[in-house]
Amino acid sequence: MSTIASISTAPGIGGIGIIRMSGEDSFNVLEKIFKPKTYQKIEDIKGYTIKYGTIVDNDDIIDEVLVAYYKSPKSYTTENMCEISSHGGNIVMKKILELCLKNGADLAEPGEFTKRAFLNGRIDLAQAESVIDVINAKSDKEAKSGIKQLEGYLSKEIRDIKQEILDVLVNIEVTIDYPEYDTPEVQENEMRNMLQNVNRRLEKSEKSFDNGKIIKDGIKTAIIGKPNAGKSSLLNAILNEERAIVTDIAGTTRDTIEEFVTIKGIPLKLIDTAGIRAASDIVEKIGVEKSIKQAEDADLIIAIFDSSKDLDDEDIEILNLIKNKKSIILLNKSDLNMILNENDERLTNVSNCILKISALNKIGIDELYEKISELFSLNEINFDNEILITNIRHKNIISKALENVKKANEALNMCMPIDIITIYIKSVLEDLGEITGEVVSEDIINEIFSKFCLGK
Ligand code: GDP
């Protein structure tokens, strides 16, 4: 494979910047551009060594740097690698990269270092995919689930399931060659037990995607209510929360912004925060019509009412909207004289989560978080021992494998010949191989790595 180079730190000004090279020729390229303070032959330099010196273009000093040496196979990609830590200015880093390219390296594609780690067999595809999850994580929980996957938790589960299937398949093959080895009944029983087990394990993983999706994408939350109910005050209370991590996610149009907030470990994707803000100035007030649209694809609706007034027709319309949906009703302005209360049947009929709050005074906001946590069983998600599927590609493959388990079971129940049943069982094996990357097309591999950032 060729030798590749790339700037691995984020663009912009920073304390340090890192230029990375990987490939057989890395050290040859380095020798041409790096003058270490104390020279040693490459053969004499051990892996994991750091050397101080200057990057030079002929006799021109470009920067003072530290270079880390990683010798094959003990590196991120398993190839010879070096990392040049320079000062973190755009000009210097670009110049060093240019020198690497001029002296024999090729510009790395996005994700190419990780792709090489996969192609060279250091990590499997599921682990490689988790690298991007760790980098893009917007919350502690998301990062943690990414790290677990990188450590190989998912890969191990898939390998174990495959082994369970293989053990039975091997027995079947043996019996075909030596029919006296096992009776058909024993074989059938073995297959039935195996299929049952595999089904249970895969279903469990498939189901974990509900939680995995929440962790990765956040709970899609719509805050709805009549003009003046207190939507924008609530939004501010949430976004200004101490230690809230807020990431803007641009929507499809300019005025729909979704904001990803993680508060006390709860990942919320707030729908149309720009709309709520715009509506809080007198000119444009958010109408019930717009609320209907937002409520449609929300995982959670927070319906907010001004409790100092009685419900009017518009409020009733909003209540109709949240029937049969996961919702929390907030009786806002509880600091004023409350006319509405949480025992009101018009409210209790549509939701069993009703809270008194004062958005303006930030009272009751913690209780709101607790309710959300409860509604989505967030405290029950266990990261330590359980597999959590967060990647839609994995989820789809598991669903496909489950289909084939079902078909194998049906064939077994219909007393079909063994070779027909084993066709389905082998398909399950192939499906699972797509997760770890043993059986996967080049197109899919390229697509996965194209989503990576440069230099990773
Ligand atoms: P929106 O139109 O639903 O976004 O409502 P706003 O958040 O803009 O609030 C409308 C008005 O109600 C503003 O004057 C707020 O200051 C006021 N308000 C919001 N929440 C409270 C509250 O908890 N108590 C009191 N007394 N006033 C509030």
Boltz pocket constraint, residues with backbone or C-beta under 6 A from the ligand:
constraints:
  - pocket:
      binder: B
      contacts: [[A, 225], [A, 226], [A, 227], [A, 228], [A, 229], [A, 230], [A, 231], [A, 232], [A, 233], [A, 234], [A, 276], [A, 279], [A, 280], [A, 332], [A, 333], [A, 334], [A, 335], [A, 336], [A, 357], [A, 358], [A, 359], [A, 360], [A, 361]]
      max_distance: 6.0
